[in-house]
Amino acid sequence: MQASYGERSGNATSSNEGGADAPVERSDDHREVPFLEGCITQELDKRGKPLKEPTVLGEARSKYNTSFYEQYDPTKHSQSVKELAVGKYNGSYKVFNHYLLYSDPTTTAEEIHDRIPKRGVRLDDMTVALVLETIASPGKLHKWWPAEFDHLGMPRATRVPLGYAAKMWVSAGQRDVEGKVATKEDEGYYYLWWKGLQVLMGKEGHDAQLYKIRPSWEKDKCPGFGFKLTHKAVVPCLWMA
């Protein structure tokens, strides 16, 4: 079985998330994403030790939220962003204080290299999902966007969910990464989980205080993207225009 989530609409315009405007309707077009049916939740970590519980972000990390960063505007920043120093994550996001936030839900896979700067920007959650889906090299993900990805190309567990959330439409009969089957009543938009470990719930999930840091050494639960029935989207649409 494969799950899918809606295409980004090219004729919509980006604005602040969570506004009062009408939601963008689900598109009939969709992008297929890898999904393994019937994944089993692991109780032991990679070292064979009992898996620890997720933890809250805490005030020190939570301040690096969507409002902390100026949004990247190609008409103003296309040249200046290239001059920004490439920060090296050292356990604190302070080294990325001067970065801009790339948050444009109209970006497509074909436009990644032309539209998304490869230095000087943070990526929102929808864009993180897009580059994970498109760029297979963990080394490139880590080199170009060190604030978002570790050396294995995995989204950092300590990053605050930013900007637009990454979501997929779930229909009755689909299984989540824990093997639970969606019913007709469950149908709707759910946050994407990368490898069943990292949820990309964006600003809306962060503001709803849903995000927790995953435990270290946790095993991958699925290849690619999946969903969890426990994490239905706060905003029941792909993104707010």
Short mmCIF file of the C-alpha atoms (twelve columns), coordinates in Angstrom:
data_MODEL
# 
_entry.id   MODEL 
# 
loop_
_atom_site.group_PDB 
_atom_site.id 
_atom_site.type_symbol 
_atom_site.label_atom_id 
_atom_site.label_alt_id 
_atom_site.label_comp_id 
_atom_site.label_asym_id 
_atom_site.label_seq_id 
_atom_site.Cartn_x 
_atom_site.Cartn_y 
_atom_site.Cartn_z 
_atom_site.pdbx_PDB_model_num 
ATOM 1   C CA . MET A 1   0.000   0.000  0.000  1 
ATOM 2   C CA . GLN A 2   1.146   3.542  -0.644 1 
ATOM 3   C CA . ALA A 3   0.088   6.701  1.084  1 
ATOM 4   C CA . SER A 4   0.074   10.074 -0.601 1 
ATOM 5   C CA . TYR A 5   -0.155  13.697 0.282  1 
ATOM 6   C CA . GLY A 6   -1.436  16.594 -1.768 1 
ATOM 7   C CA . GLU A 7   0.620   18.557 -4.273 1 
ATOM 8   C CA . ARG A 8   1.497   22.128 -3.431 1 
ATOM 9   C CA . SER A 9   -0.722  24.387 -5.454 1 
ATOM 10  C CA . GLY A 10  1.282   26.538 -7.833 1 
ATOM 11  C CA . ASN A 11  -1.442  29.153 -8.211 1 
ATOM 12  C CA . ALA A 12  -1.796  29.948 -4.524 1 
ATOM 13  C CA . THR A 13  0.143   32.589 -2.673 1 
ATOM 14  C CA . SER A 14  2.025   32.227 0.588  1 
ATOM 15  C CA . SER A 15  1.192   34.234 3.689  1 
ATOM 16  C CA . ASN A 16  1.394   33.875 7.436  1 
ATOM 17  C CA . GLU A 17  0.232   30.482 8.610  1 
ATOM 18  C CA . GLY A 18  -2.826  30.205 10.762 1 
ATOM 19  C CA . GLY A 19  -4.637  33.205 9.284  1 
ATOM 20  C CA . ALA A 20  -8.370  33.499 8.933  1 
ATOM 21  C CA . ASP A 21  -8.457  33.045 5.187  1 
ATOM 22  C CA . ALA A 22  -10.205 30.083 3.623  1 
ATOM 23  C CA . PRO A 23  -8.191  26.842 3.542  1 
ATOM 24  C CA . VAL A 24  -6.775  25.550 0.305  1 
ATOM 25  C CA . GLU A 25  -8.813  22.561 -0.795 1 
ATOM 26  C CA . ARG A 26  -7.258  19.150 -1.299 1 
ATOM 27  C CA . SER A 27  -5.930  18.757 -4.821 1 
ATOM 28  C CA . ASP A 28  -6.784  15.773 -6.997 1 
ATOM 29  C CA . ASP A 29  -3.120  15.694 -7.962 1 
ATOM 30  C CA . HIS A 30  -0.869  14.005 -5.440 1 
ATOM 31  C CA . ARG A 31  2.678   12.907 -4.923 1 
ATOM 32  C CA . GLU A 32  3.326   9.288  -3.994 1 
ATOM 33  C CA . VAL A 33  5.512   8.686  -0.946 1 
ATOM 34  C CA . PRO A 34  7.060   5.430  0.321  1 
ATOM 35  C CA . PHE A 35  5.091   3.688  3.038  1 
ATOM 36  C CA . LEU A 36  5.475   0.269  4.636  1 
ATOM 37  C CA . GLU A 37  2.223   -1.330 5.757  1 
ATOM 38  C CA . GLY A 38  2.024   -2.849 9.209  1 
ATOM 39  C CA . CYS A 39  5.189   -1.414 10.793 1 
ATOM 40  C CA . ILE A 40  5.694   -2.463 14.407 1 
ATOM 41  C CA . THR A 41  6.623   -0.041 17.187 1 
ATOM 42  C CA . GLN A 42  10.003  -0.933 18.718 1 
ATOM 43  C CA . GLU A 43  10.250  -1.173 22.498 1 
ATOM 44  C CA . LEU A 44  14.073  -1.385 22.532 1 
ATOM 45  C CA . ASP A 45  16.503  1.147  21.121 1 
ATOM 46  C CA . LYS A 46  19.408  0.466  18.732 1 
ATOM 47  C CA . ARG A 47  21.602  -0.575 21.649 1 
ATOM 48  C CA . GLY A 48  19.045  -3.117 22.880 1 
ATOM 49  C CA . LYS A 49  18.165  -0.975 25.878 1 
ATOM 50  C CA . PRO A 50  14.630  0.064  26.896 1 
ATOM 51  C CA . LEU A 51  13.421  2.976  24.804 1 
ATOM 52  C CA . LYS A 52  13.117  6.215  26.752 1 
ATOM 53  C CA . GLU A 53  10.073  8.462  26.656 1 
ATOM 54  C CA . PRO A 54  9.937   11.584 24.436 1 
ATOM 55  C CA . THR A 55  10.726  14.865 26.207 1 
ATOM 56  C CA . VAL A 56  9.427   18.424 25.871 1 
ATOM 57  C CA . LEU A 57  11.469  21.018 23.987 1 
ATOM 58  C CA . GLY A 58  12.005  23.353 26.910 1 
ATOM 59  C CA . GLU A 59  12.189  27.144 26.894 1 
ATOM 60  C CA . ALA A 60  15.801  27.365 25.701 1 
ATOM 61  C CA . ARG A 61  14.984  25.609 22.408 1 
ATOM 62  C CA . SER A 62  11.375  26.711 21.986 1 
ATOM 63  C CA . LYS A 63  12.417  30.329 21.473 1 
ATOM 64  C CA . TYR A 64  13.792  29.361 18.044 1 
ATOM 65  C CA . ASN A 65  10.283  29.220 16.631 1 
ATOM 66  C CA . THR A 66  8.755   30.598 13.453 1 
ATOM 67  C CA . SER A 67  8.467   34.157 14.749 1 
ATOM 68  C CA . PHE A 68  12.163  34.202 15.729 1 
ATOM 69  C CA . TYR A 69  13.331  34.311 12.094 1 
ATOM 70  C CA . GLU A 70  12.819  36.840 9.331  1 
ATOM 71  C CA . GLN A 71  11.243  35.111 6.344  1 
ATOM 72  C CA . TYR A 72  13.412  34.687 3.268  1 
ATOM 73  C CA . ASP A 73  12.338  36.921 0.391  1 
ATOM 74  C CA . PRO A 74  14.148  36.243 -2.901 1 
ATOM 75  C CA . THR A 75  13.570  39.819 -4.060 1 
ATOM 76  C CA . LYS A 76  15.510  41.133 -1.039 1 
ATOM 77  C CA . HIS A 77  17.800  38.356 0.138  1 
ATOM 78  C CA . SER A 78  18.934  36.336 -2.879 1 
ATOM 79  C CA . GLN A 79  22.408  37.893 -2.822 1 
ATOM 80  C CA . SER A 80  22.867  38.744 0.851  1 
ATOM 81  C CA . VAL A 81  22.002  35.217 1.999  1 
ATOM 82  C CA . LYS A 82  24.940  33.856 -0.003 1 
ATOM 83  C CA . GLU A 83  27.296  35.911 2.150  1 
ATOM 84  C CA . LEU A 84  26.034  34.531 5.442  1 
ATOM 85  C CA . ALA A 85  28.452  32.256 7.284  1 
ATOM 86  C CA . VAL A 86  27.550  28.568 7.368  1 
ATOM 87  C CA . GLY A 87  26.842  27.721 10.981 1 
ATOM 88  C CA . LYS A 88  27.902  24.463 12.614 1 
ATOM 89  C CA . TYR A 89  25.422  22.973 15.040 1 
ATOM 90  C CA . ASN A 90  27.042  22.531 18.452 1 
ATOM 91  C CA . GLY A 91  24.005  21.658 20.532 1 
ATOM 92  C CA . SER A 92  22.618  25.181 20.371 1 
ATOM 93  C CA . TYR A 93  20.705  26.920 17.582 1 
ATOM 94  C CA . LYS A 94  22.324  30.209 18.581 1 
ATOM 95  C CA . VAL A 95  24.818  29.800 15.736 1 
ATOM 96  C CA . PHE A 96  21.889  30.168 13.311 1 
ATOM 97  C CA . ASN A 97  20.446  33.346 14.861 1 
ATOM 98  C CA . HIS A 98  21.210  35.355 11.723 1 
ATOM 99  C CA . TYR A 99  19.582  32.846 9.352  1 
ATOM 100 C CA . LEU A 100 16.381  33.512 7.428  1 
ATOM 101 C CA . LEU A 101 13.373  31.175 7.281  1 
ATOM 102 C CA . TYR A 102 12.476  29.619 3.929  1 
ATOM 103 C CA . SER A 103 8.733   29.002 4.029  1 
ATOM 104 C CA . ASP A 104 6.977   28.874 0.656  1 
ATOM 105 C CA . PRO A 105 4.374   26.133 0.168  1 
ATOM 106 C CA . THR A 106 4.249   26.679 -3.608 1 
ATOM 107 C CA . THR A 107 7.783   25.294 -4.067 1 
ATOM 108 C CA . THR A 108 7.908   22.066 -6.092 1 
ATOM 109 C CA . ALA A 109 10.508  19.289 -6.289 1 
ATOM 110 C CA . GLU A 110 11.661  20.569 -9.677 1 
ATOM 111 C CA . GLU A 111 12.372  24.024 -8.225 1 
ATOM 112 C CA . ILE A 112 14.458  23.029 -5.202 1 
ATOM 113 C CA . HIS A 113 17.835  23.956 -6.638 1 
ATOM 114 C CA . ASP A 114 16.598  27.212 -8.151 1 
ATOM 115 C CA . ARG A 115 14.455  28.548 -5.326 1 
ATOM 116 C CA . ILE A 116 15.832  27.241 -2.017 1 
ATOM 117 C CA . PRO A 117 19.179  28.750 -0.924 1 
ATOM 118 C CA . LYS A 118 21.759  26.162 0.143  1 
ATOM 119 C CA . ARG A 119 23.145  28.328 2.909  1 
ATOM 120 C CA . GLY A 120 21.929  30.940 5.335  1 
ATOM 121 C CA . VAL A 121 18.366  29.665 5.697  1 
ATOM 122 C CA . ARG A 122 16.270  27.561 8.026  1 
ATOM 123 C CA . LEU A 123 13.661  25.354 6.365  1 
ATOM 124 C CA . ASP A 124 10.071  25.071 7.511  1 
ATOM 125 C CA . ASP A 125 8.571   21.614 8.011  1 
ATOM 126 C CA . MET A 126 6.844   21.427 4.632  1 
ATOM 127 C CA . THR A 127 10.132  22.253 2.906  1 
ATOM 128 C CA . VAL A 128 11.998  19.709 5.050  1 
ATOM 129 C CA . ALA A 129 9.584   17.052 3.764  1 
ATOM 130 C CA . LEU A 130 10.120  18.222 0.190  1 
ATOM 131 C CA . VAL A 131 13.917  17.997 0.290  1 
ATOM 132 C CA . LEU A 132 13.835  14.658 2.140  1 
ATOM 133 C CA . GLU A 133 11.604  13.305 -0.589 1 
ATOM 134 C CA . THR A 134 13.808  14.672 -3.378 1 
ATOM 135 C CA . ILE A 135 17.436  14.654 -2.197 1 
ATOM 136 C CA . ALA A 136 18.737  11.191 -1.374 1 
ATOM 137 C CA . SER A 137 22.198  12.220 -0.132 1 
ATOM 138 C CA . PRO A 138 22.400  12.629 3.680  1 
ATOM 139 C CA . GLY A 139 25.694  14.462 3.182  1 
ATOM 140 C CA . LYS A 140 24.106  17.117 0.990  1 
ATOM 141 C CA . LEU A 141 21.189  17.618 3.357  1 
ATOM 142 C CA . HIS A 142 23.602  18.109 6.266  1 
ATOM 143 C CA . LYS A 143 25.994  20.346 4.318  1 
ATOM 144 C CA . TRP A 144 23.371  22.633 2.819  1 
ATOM 145 C CA . TRP A 145 20.975  22.890 5.775  1 
ATOM 146 C CA . PRO A 146 22.923  21.964 8.947  1 
ATOM 147 C CA . ALA A 147 20.313  23.521 11.221 1 
ATOM 148 C CA . GLU A 148 17.723  21.002 10.026 1 
ATOM 149 C CA . PHE A 149 19.683  17.778 9.367  1 
ATOM 150 C CA . ASP A 150 22.352  15.800 11.199 1 
ATOM 151 C CA . HIS A 151 25.239  13.997 9.445  1 
ATOM 152 C CA . LEU A 152 22.935  11.050 8.714  1 
ATOM 153 C CA . GLY A 153 20.473  13.306 6.915  1 
ATOM 154 C CA . MET A 154 17.901  12.916 9.693  1 
ATOM 155 C CA . PRO A 155 15.904  15.960 10.830 1 
ATOM 156 C CA . ARG A 156 17.273  17.067 14.179 1 
ATOM 157 C CA . ALA A 157 15.018  15.982 17.027 1 
ATOM 158 C CA . THR A 158 15.742  19.222 18.891 1 
ATOM 159 C CA . ARG A 159 14.646  21.562 16.093 1 
ATOM 160 C CA . VAL A 160 11.447  23.468 16.744 1 
ATOM 161 C CA . PRO A 161 8.721   22.726 14.168 1 
ATOM 162 C CA . LEU A 162 8.677   25.723 11.823 1 
ATOM 163 C CA . GLY A 163 6.309   27.362 9.356  1 
ATOM 164 C CA . TYR A 164 3.971   25.219 7.285  1 
ATOM 165 C CA . ALA A 165 3.355   21.646 8.412  1 
ATOM 166 C CA . ALA A 166 3.847   18.635 6.138  1 
ATOM 167 C CA . LYS A 167 0.612   16.655 5.859  1 
ATOM 168 C CA . MET A 168 -0.943  13.759 4.008  1 
ATOM 169 C CA . TRP A 169 -4.531  12.793 3.348  1 
ATOM 170 C CA . VAL A 170 -5.499  9.538  5.048  1 
ATOM 171 C CA . SER A 171 -8.379  7.390  3.795  1 
ATOM 172 C CA . ALA A 172 -10.165 4.523  5.520  1 
ATOM 173 C CA . GLY A 173 -8.172  1.302  5.367  1 
ATOM 174 C CA . GLN A 174 -4.699  2.830  5.447  1 
ATOM 175 C CA . ARG A 175 -2.329  1.668  8.171  1 
ATOM 176 C CA . ASP A 176 -0.207  4.024  10.197 1 
ATOM 177 C CA . VAL A 177 3.402   3.418  11.240 1 
ATOM 178 C CA . GLU A 178 2.189   1.575  14.341 1 
ATOM 179 C CA . GLY A 179 -0.001  -0.804 12.353 1 
ATOM 180 C CA . LYS A 180 -3.314  0.822  13.278 1 
ATOM 181 C CA . VAL A 181 -5.955  0.911  10.527 1 
ATOM 182 C CA . ALA A 182 -7.786  4.147  9.764  1 
ATOM 183 C CA . THR A 183 -11.585 4.008  9.821  1 
ATOM 184 C CA . LYS A 184 -14.018 6.162  7.865  1 
ATOM 185 C CA . GLU A 185 -14.282 8.438  10.896 1 
ATOM 186 C CA . ASP A 186 -10.490 8.851  10.947 1 
ATOM 187 C CA . GLU A 187 -10.279 10.221 7.410  1 
ATOM 188 C CA . GLY A 188 -8.585  13.591 7.097  1 
ATOM 189 C CA . TYR A 189 -5.168  15.268 7.071  1 
ATOM 190 C CA . TYR A 190 -2.394  13.928 9.302  1 
ATOM 191 C CA . TYR A 191 1.145   15.115 9.951  1 
ATOM 192 C CA . LEU A 192 3.906   13.318 8.085  1 
ATOM 193 C CA . TRP A 193 6.373   11.213 10.054 1 
ATOM 194 C CA . TRP A 194 9.801   10.571 8.526  1 
ATOM 195 C CA . LYS A 195 10.826  6.946  9.114  1 
ATOM 196 C CA . GLY A 196 8.183   6.844  11.840 1 
ATOM 197 C CA . LEU A 197 10.477  8.900  14.077 1 
ATOM 198 C CA . GLN A 198 10.302  12.584 13.221 1 
ATOM 199 C CA . VAL A 199 6.994   14.399 12.929 1 
ATOM 200 C CA . LEU A 200 6.804   17.511 10.726 1 
ATOM 201 C CA . MET A 201 3.892   19.379 12.302 1 
ATOM 202 C CA . GLY A 202 5.052   22.948 11.659 1 
ATOM 203 C CA . LYS A 203 4.051   26.060 13.561 1 
ATOM 204 C CA . GLU A 204 0.492   24.854 14.109 1 
ATOM 205 C CA . GLY A 205 1.686   21.733 15.934 1 
ATOM 206 C CA . HIS A 206 4.264   23.643 17.937 1 
ATOM 207 C CA . ASP A 207 1.732   26.286 18.985 1 
ATOM 208 C CA . ALA A 208 -0.648  23.513 20.065 1 
ATOM 209 C CA . GLN A 209 2.201   22.121 22.228 1 
ATOM 210 C CA . LEU A 210 2.079   18.748 20.488 1 
ATOM 211 C CA . TYR A 211 5.787   18.416 19.721 1 
ATOM 212 C CA . LYS A 212 8.198   16.347 21.813 1 
ATOM 213 C CA . ILE A 213 11.853  15.415 21.281 1 
ATOM 214 C CA . ARG A 214 12.238  11.791 20.251 1 
ATOM 215 C CA . PRO A 215 14.531  9.604  22.403 1 
ATOM 216 C CA . SER A 216 18.111  8.951  21.304 1 
ATOM 217 C CA . TRP A 217 18.984  5.659  19.586 1 
ATOM 218 C CA . GLU A 218 15.401  5.008  18.520 1 
ATOM 219 C CA . LYS A 219 15.088  2.507  15.656 1 
ATOM 220 C CA . ASP A 220 13.553  3.434  12.306 1 
ATOM 221 C CA . LYS A 221 9.974   2.217  12.163 1 
ATOM 222 C CA . CYS A 222 9.317   2.666  8.436  1 
ATOM 223 C CA . PRO A 223 11.101  3.697  5.261  1 
ATOM 224 C CA . GLY A 224 10.145  7.110  3.937  1 
ATOM 225 C CA . PHE A 225 6.995   8.877  5.079  1 
ATOM 226 C CA . GLY A 226 4.036   7.616  7.062  1 
ATOM 227 C CA . PHE A 227 1.480   8.905  9.535  1 
ATOM 228 C CA . LYS A 228 0.209   8.213  13.039 1 
ATOM 229 C CA . LEU A 229 -3.469  8.149  13.899 1 
ATOM 230 C CA . THR A 230 -2.570  9.854  17.168 1 
ATOM 231 C CA . HIS A 231 -1.440  12.975 15.279 1 
ATOM 232 C CA . LYS A 232 -4.295  14.336 13.191 1 
ATOM 233 C CA . ALA A 233 -3.607  17.816 11.837 1 
ATOM 234 C CA . VAL A 234 -4.767  20.733 13.959 1 
ATOM 235 C CA . VAL A 235 -5.602  22.655 10.780 1 
ATOM 236 C CA . PRO A 236 -7.631  20.232 8.591  1 
ATOM 237 C CA . CYS A 237 -6.244  21.280 5.229  1 
ATOM 238 C CA . LEU A 238 -2.951  21.109 3.349  1 
ATOM 239 C CA . TRP A 239 -2.015  24.703 4.153  1 
ATOM 240 C CA . MET A 240 -3.641  28.036 4.873  1 
ATOM 241 C CA . ALA A 241 -3.378  30.718 2.169  1 
# 
